[in-house]
C-alpha cells in the first residue's frame, strides 16, 4: 500500500490517485459498510429500513357517562402503554428465574452425523465411496460448583423483586399522572364556569350603565369602564377554554388514548373540601419507608448485587461435573460399532489474568453504591412526604378561607349592585366588587385543586396506586406487591 501511495503521488506515472483511492477503499472497507453511514457530518441518515415495526393505532373510546377519578384510574392502568411495558418486563424477569433454575437439572444432547466421502491414495488409486452415520447421546450434570448456581438463582429472584417493584412504580406513575391531569382539568373547567358567570355579570353591568346613561344618571365613562371589564372577562374566558382543551388532551394521553379524545368528567364541587390527613407526619414517613416501591426496588438491587458478588467468587472456584455418553456408528461394508463412556470432569481455574479478582471488586463496589442509592432514595421520599403534607395542610386551610372570601364577595357584589341601581354607588365600585369575586373564586379553585394534587403526590410517596378515598386508614386500600 505504501508503494501505491507513492505512485499515486507521482505525476505522469504509476496508478492514478483516483484509482489508488478506490483500491485503498477496498482494503479499508471490503464489505461496503460505509454505504450505511450518513452522507457527511451533520447530514441526516436517509436509508429506508424495511419491515420496521410500527406502533398500533391508539384505540378510540366513547364514554357513555362522566367519569370519576376511580373509574378513570382503573381504565388508565389497563390501557396506558407504561403499564404494558412494566408487565412485560416482569414477565421476562420471571422467565429469567427459570433460566437460573435450569442449572440444577442435567443437560441431555443428541448428536447425529451423516458423512459421505471419497478420496484417492498417493499412488492415484481411488478408494470406494464411504458412507457413515454416527449417533451419540450424552448427559452432563454439574455436581459441585461452590454456590455458583445458588448465586445465579438468588440474582434472578432479586431481579424479579426489582421488576415487581418497578411494575408498581410504573402503575403509581400512571395513576399519579391521571390524578394530576384530572384535577387540572377540573380546575380549568371550574375557572371557565367562573369566567362565564363574570362575563354574564359584566354584560348586565354594561346594560345597566347604558340605561343609566340614556336617562342621564350616568356618564360615558361608566359605559366605557363596563365595556373594558367585559372585554377583559371575555379574554379570560377564551384563554381558560383553550387551556381546557389542552388539559383534555393531557388527560386522554394519561389514559392511553389519543390527545384528540374527549373524556367527560364529573365537575369539581368547590363546596367540598379535600379530606383531612389524620395520621401523624412521623407515621406517614415510616409507612413511606416501608411501602414505597422505589425504596423497595433500591433495596432489592442490593440483594442482586450481593448475589453477583457470590457468583463472581464462585467463578474462581473448582467445578465438578458428571458426564455420560453412548452412541453407535454405521459404516458401509462394516458391522455397526458401539461406544460409551462415563466420567467426571474437574475444572480448576488457576489463573485468569486477575479477571475474577477485579470482577469481585467491581461487584462489591456496586453493592456499596446500591446501599448509598437506597439511602438517597429514602431521604428523597421522606422529604417528599414532609413537603406534600405541609402543602396539603396549608392548601386546605387556604381553601377553607377562600370559601368564606367567595361568600363575602358575593354578598358584597349584591349590595353594591343594588346601590348602583339607585345611584348610591359608582361603576368603579361595581367593577371592583366583580373583580374581587372573580379573584376569590380563582383562589378557591386553585387551593382546592392544589390540595387534591398534593394529596395524590402524598399517596404516591406512601406507595398507593391511585388516590385513596381517605388517608385515615392507610392499610385498607394500600397496594402491597
C-alpha positions in Angstrom: 0.0 0.0 0.0 2.9 2.3 0.6 4.1 1.8 -3.0 0.6 2.5 -4.3 0.6 5.8 -2.4 3.9 6.7 -3.7 3.0 6.0 -7.3 -0.3 7.9 -6.9 1.5 10.9 -5.7 3.9 11.0 -8.7 2.8 12.8 -11.8 2.5 11.0 -15.1 3.4 7.6 -13.8 2.1 4.6 -11.8 -1.5 4.3 -10.7 -3.7 7.5 -10.8 -4.7 8.9 -7.5 -8.4 8.2 -8.0 -7.7 4.5 -8.7 -5.4 4.3 -5.7 -8.2 5.7 -3.6 -10.6 3.0 -4.8 -8.0 0.3 -4.1 -7.4 1.7 -0.6 -11.2 1.7 -0.1 -11.4 -2.0 -1.0 -8.9 -2.9 1.7 -10.2 -0.5 4.4 -13.9 -1.3 3.9 -14.1 -4.6 1.9 -17.7 -5.3 2.9 -19.0 -1.8 1.9 -20.3 -0.8 5.4 -19.8 2.8 4.6 -22.9 2.7 2.5 -24.9 2.8 5.7 -23.3 5.9 7.0 -24.7 9.4 6.7 -23.5 11.4 3.7 -21.5 13.7 5.9 -21.2 15.1 9.4 -24.4 16.9 10.2 -26.3 15.2 7.4 -29.4 13.2 8.2 -29.4 9.4 7.8 -31.8 8.7 5.0 -31.7 4.9 4.4 -35.0 3.2 4.2 -35.5 0.4 6.8 -37.8 -2.3 5.6 -40.1 -4.2 7.9 -39.7 -1.7 10.7 -42.2 -2.4 13.5 -44.9 0.2 13.8 -46.9 1.1 16.9 -50.5 0.0 16.7 -53.1 2.7 16.3 -54.3 4.2 19.5 -57.8 3.0 20.3 -60.8 5.3 20.2 -63.2 5.0 23.2 -66.6 6.6 23.7 -67.6 7.1 27.3 -71.3 6.9 27.9 -71.3 8.9 31.2 -69.0 11.3 33.1 -66.1 9.5 34.6 -65.0 9.8 38.2 -61.3 9.6 39.3 -61.5 6.0 40.5 -63.1 4.6 37.3 -60.7 6.7 35.1 -57.7 5.5 37.0 -58.7 1.9 36.6 -59.2 2.5 32.9 -55.7 4.1 32.6 -54.0 1.3 34.5 -55.1 -1.2 31.8 -54.7 1.0 28.7 -51.6 3.1 29.3 -48.5 1.7 27.5 -46.4 2.2 30.6 -48.4 -0.5 32.3 -47.8 -2.9 29.5 -44.0 -2.2 29.4 -43.7 -2.8 33.2 -45.8 -6.0 33.0 -43.7 -7.5 30.2 -40.5 -6.6 32.0 -41.8 -8.5 35.0 -42.7 -11.5 32.7 -39.2 -11.5 31.4 -37.7 -11.4 34.9 -39.9 -14.4 35.9 -38.6 -16.3 32.8 -35.0 -15.4 34.0 -35.6 -17.3 37.2 -36.5 -20.4 35.1 -33.2 -19.9 33.3 -31.3 -19.9 36.6 -33.3 -22.9 37.9 -32.3 -24.9 34.8 -28.8 -25.0 36.1 -29.8 -27.6 38.7 -31.0 -30.0 36.0 -28.9 -32.2 33.8 -28.4 -31.5 30.1 -29.1 -34.2 27.5 -27.8 -33.8 24.0 -28.5 -36.0 21.0 -26.0 -35.6 18.1 -26.1 -37.4 14.8 -23.6 -37.0 11.9 -24.1 -38.5 8.4 -21.0 -38.3 6.1 -20.3 -39.4 2.5 -16.7 -39.2 1.5 -14.3 -40.3 -1.3 -10.6 -40.0 -1.6 -7.6 -41.1 -3.6 -4.4 -42.7 -2.4 -1.0 -41.1 -3.1 -0.5 -43.7 -5.9 -3.5 -42.4 -7.7 -5.9 -45.3 -6.8 -9.5 -44.3 -6.0 -10.9 -45.6 -2.7 -14.6 -46.5 -2.8 -17.1 -44.1 -1.6 -17.5 -44.3 2.2 -20.9 -43.7 3.8 -21.0 -43.4 7.6 -23.5 -42.4 10.2 -22.8 -41.9 13.9 -25.4 -41.1 16.6 -24.4 -40.1 20.1 -26.4 -39.4 23.2 -24.6 -37.5 26.0 -25.7 -36.4 29.5 -23.9 -34.0 31.7 -24.6 -32.7 35.2 -22.8 -30.3 37.5 -22.2 -31.9 40.9 -20.3 -29.2 42.7 -19.9 -25.5 41.9 -19.3 -23.9 45.3 -22.6 -21.9 45.2 -22.5 -20.5 41.6 -25.9 -21.8 40.7 -27.4 -20.7 44.0 -26.0 -17.2 43.5 -27.4 -17.1 40.0 -30.8 -18.1 41.3 -30.7 -15.5 44.0 -29.7 -12.9 41.5 -32.6 -13.9 39.2 -35.0 -13.8 42.2 -33.7 -10.3 43.1 -34.3 -9.3 39.5 -37.9 -10.4 39.9 -38.2 -8.3 43.0 -36.8 -5.3 41.2 -39.1 -5.6 38.3 -42.1 -6.3 40.5 -41.5 -3.1 42.5 -40.7 -1.2 39.2 -44.1 -2.5 38.0 -45.8 -1.0 41.0 -43.9 2.2 40.5 -45.0 2.4 36.9 -48.6 1.8 37.9 -48.2 4.6 40.5 -46.8 6.9 37.9 -49.8 6.2 35.6 -52.3 6.8 38.4 -50.5 9.9 39.6 -50.4 11.3 36.1 -54.1 10.7 35.7 -54.9 12.3 39.0 -52.9 15.4 38.3 -54.3 15.8 34.8 -57.8 15.1 36.2 -57.7 17.8 38.8 -56.0 20.3 36.4 -58.9 19.7 34.0 -61.5 20.1 36.7 -59.9 23.3 37.9 -59.8 24.8 34.5 -63.4 23.8 33.8 -64.4 25.5 37.1 -62.5 28.6 36.0 -64.4 28.6 32.7 -67.7 28.4 34.6 -66.5 31.3 36.9 -65.4 33.4 33.9 -68.7 32.7 32.1 -70.5 34.0 35.2 -68.2 37.0 35.2 -69.0 37.7 31.6 -72.7 37.5 32.3 -72.3 39.9 35.2 -70.3 42.3 33.2 -72.9 42.2 30.4 -75.5 43.1 33.0 -73.4 45.9 34.3 -72.8 47.3 30.8 -76.6 47.1 30.2 -77.3 48.9 33.4 -74.7 51.6 32.6 -76.1 52.1 29.2 -79.6 52.5 30.6 -78.5 55.0 33.2 -76.5 57.0 30.6 -79.5 57.1 28.4 -81.6 58.5 31.2 -78.9 61.0 32.2 -78.0 59.3 35.5 -74.5 58.1 34.4 -71.7 59.3 32.3 -70.0 57.8 29.3 -67.1 56.9 31.5 -69.3 54.3 33.3 -70.1 52.7 29.9 -66.5 52.7 28.8 -65.4 51.1 32.1 -68.1 48.5 31.8 -67.0 47.7 28.2 -63.4 47.3 29.2 -64.3 45.0 32.0 -66.4 42.9 29.7 -63.6 42.7 27.1 -61.2 41.5 29.8 -63.6 38.9 31.1 -64.2 37.5 27.6 -60.4 37.4 27.0 -60.0 35.4 30.3 -62.8 33.1 29.2 -61.2 32.4 25.8 -57.8 31.7 27.4 -59.4 29.4 30.0 -61.4 27.5 27.3 -58.2 26.9 25.3 -56.4 25.6 28.4 -59.4 23.2 29.0 -58.8 21.7 25.5 -55.1 21.3 26.3 -55.9 19.6 29.6 -58.4 17.3 28.0 -55.7 16.1 25.6 -53.2 15.6 28.5 -55.8 13.5 30.4 -56.6 11.4 27.4 -52.9 10.6 26.9 -52.5 9.7 30.5 -55.3 7.2 30.0 -53.6 5.7 26.9 -55.8 7.4 24.4 -55.2 9.9 21.6 -54.9 13.5 22.6 -58.0 14.4 20.5 -60.2 12.2 22.6 -62.5 14.0 25.0 -63.3 12.3 28.3 -66.4 13.5 30.1 -65.5 14.0 33.8 -67.5 14.7 36.9 -67.3 18.5 37.6 -65.4 19.9 40.6 -67.6 20.7 43.6 -66.0 23.8 45.1 -68.2 23.5 48.2 -66.5 20.3 49.3 -63.0 20.5 50.9 -60.4 17.7 50.4 -60.3 15.1 53.2 -58.1 15.6 56.2 -54.9 13.6 56.6 -55.3 12.2 60.1 -52.1 10.1 60.6 -49.2 12.0 62.2 -46.4 13.0 59.9 -44.0 10.6 61.6 -46.3 7.7 60.9 -46.6 8.7 57.3 -42.8 8.9 56.9 -42.4 5.4 58.5 -45.0 3.9 56.1 -43.4 5.5 53.1 -40.0 3.9 54.2 -41.7 0.5 54.4 -44.1 0.6 51.4 -42.8 2.9 48.7 -41.9 0.7 45.7 -39.0 2.9 44.7 -37.4 2.3 48.1 -38.1 -1.4 47.9 -36.7 -1.6 44.4 -33.5 0.1 45.6 -33.3 -2.4 48.5 -33.8 -5.3 46.1 -30.9 -4.0 44.0 -28.6 -4.6 47.0 -29.7 -8.3 47.0 -29.0 -8.5 43.3 -25.5 -7.0 43.7 -24.8 -9.3 46.7 -25.7 -12.3 44.5 -23.4 -11.0 41.9 -20.5 -10.9 44.4 -21.2 -14.6 45.3 -21.4 -15.6 41.7 -18.1 -13.9 40.9 -16.5 -15.6 43.9 -17.8 -19.0 42.8 -16.5 -18.4 39.3 -12.9 -18.7 40.6 -13.6 -22.0 42.4 -13.4 -25.5 41.0 -16.3 -27.2 39.5 -17.0 -31.0 39.3 -19.3 -32.4 36.6 -20.5 -35.9 35.7 -20.6 -36.9 32.0 -22.2 -40.0 30.5 -22.4 -40.7 26.7 -23.2 -43.6 24.4 -23.5 -44.0 20.7 -23.5 -46.1 17.6 -21.7 -45.8 14.3 -22.8 -47.3 11.0 -20.4 -47.7 8.0 -21.0 -49.4 4.7 -19.3 -52.7 4.5 -18.7 -52.9 8.2 -20.7 -54.1 11.2 -22.1 -51.4 13.5 -19.8 -50.3 16.3 -20.9 -49.1 19.7 -19.2 -46.7 22.2 -20.0 -45.5 25.6 -18.3 -43.5 28.3 -18.8 -42.3 31.8 -16.5 -40.0 33.7 -16.0 -36.9 35.9 -14.6 -33.6 34.9 -12.8 -31.4 37.4 -12.3 -27.8 36.3 -9.9 -25.7 38.4 -9.3 -22.1 37.2 -5.6 -21.4 38.1 -5.0 -18.0 36.5 -7.4 -15.8 34.6 -5.3 -12.6 34.4 -6.8 -11.3 37.6 -10.2 -11.2 35.9 -12.1 -12.8 38.8 -10.4 -10.5 41.4 -11.5 -7.4 39.5 -15.0 -8.8 38.9 -15.4 -9.4 42.7 -14.1 -5.9 43.5 -16.5 -4.4 40.9 -19.4 -6.3 42.3 -18.6 -5.2 45.9 -18.4 -1.6 44.8 -21.7 -1.9 43.1 -23.2 -3.3 46.3 -21.9 -0.3 48.3 -23.3 2.0 45.5 -26.7 0.3 45.8 -26.7 0.9 49.5 -25.9 4.6 49.0 -28.7 4.7 46.4 -31.1 3.2 48.9 -30.2 5.9 51.4 -30.6 8.6 48.8 -34.0 7.3 47.6 -35.2 7.0 51.2 -34.2 10.6 52.0 -35.9 11.8 48.9 -39.1 10.1 49.7 -39.1 11.3 53.3 -38.6 14.8 52.0 -41.5 14.4 49.5 -43.8 13.2 52.3 -42.9 16.1 54.5 -43.3 18.7 51.8 -46.6 17.3 50.5 -48.0 17.0 54.0 -47.3 20.6 54.7 -48.6 21.8 51.4 -51.9 19.8 51.9 -52.4 21.3 55.3 -51.7 24.8 54.0 -53.8 24.5 50.8 -56.8 23.0 52.6 -56.8 25.8 55.2 -56.4 28.3 52.4 -59.3 26.7 50.5 -61.5 27.0 53.6 -60.6 30.6 54.0 -61.2 31.1 50.2 -64.7 29.7 50.6 -65.5 32.4 53.2 -64.0 35.0 50.9 -66.2 33.9 48.0 -69.3 34.1 50.1 -68.3 37.5 51.4 -67.5 38.8 47.9 -70.9 37.5 46.6 -72.8 39.4 49.3 -70.7 42.5 48.7 -71.4 42.4 45.0 -75.1 42.0 45.5 -75.1 45.0 47.8 -73.1 47.2 45.6 -75.1 46.3 42.5 -78.3 47.3 44.3 -76.7 50.5 45.4 -75.6 51.2 41.8 -79.1 50.8 40.5 -80.4 53.6 42.8 -77.3 55.8 42.3 -75.7 55.2 45.7 -72.5 53.6 44.2 -70.3 54.1 41.2 -69.5 51.9 38.3 -65.9 51.7 39.5 -67.1 50.2 42.8 -69.3 47.7 41.0 -66.5 46.6 38.7 -64.1 46.3 41.7 -66.6 44.1 43.5 -67.0 41.9 40.5 -63.2 41.6 40.1 -62.9 40.8 43.8 -65.4 38.0 43.4 -63.6 36.6 40.4 -60.3 36.6 42.2 -61.8 34.9 45.2 -63.3 32.2 43.1 -60.0 31.7 41.3 -58.2 31.4 44.6 -60.7 28.9 45.9 -60.4 26.7 42.8 -56.7 26.8 42.9 -56.4 25.9 46.6 -58.9 23.0 46.3 -57.2 21.5 43.2 -53.8 22.1 44.8 -54.9 20.2 47.9 -56.1 17.2 45.8 -53.0 17.2 43.6 -50.7 17.3 46.7 -52.8 14.6 48.3 -52.1 12.5 45.2 -48.4 13.2 45.5 -48.5 12.1 49.1 -50.4 8.9 48.3 -47.8 8.2 45.6 -45.0 8.6 48.1 -46.7 6.3 50.6 -47.0 3.6 47.9 -50.6 3.9 46.8 -51.7 3.1 43.3 -54.2 5.9 42.8 -55.7 8.4 45.1 -57.4 6.6 48.1 -60.8 7.7 49.4 -59.2 8.7 52.7 -55.8 8.6 54.4 -57.4 7.8 57.8 -56.8 4.1 57.2 -53.8 3.5 55.0 -54.0 -0.3 55.3 -57.4 -0.6 53.6 -56.5 0.3 50.1 -52.7 0.1 50.1 -51.2 -1.8 47.2 -48.8 -4.4 48.5 -46.5 -6.1 45.9 
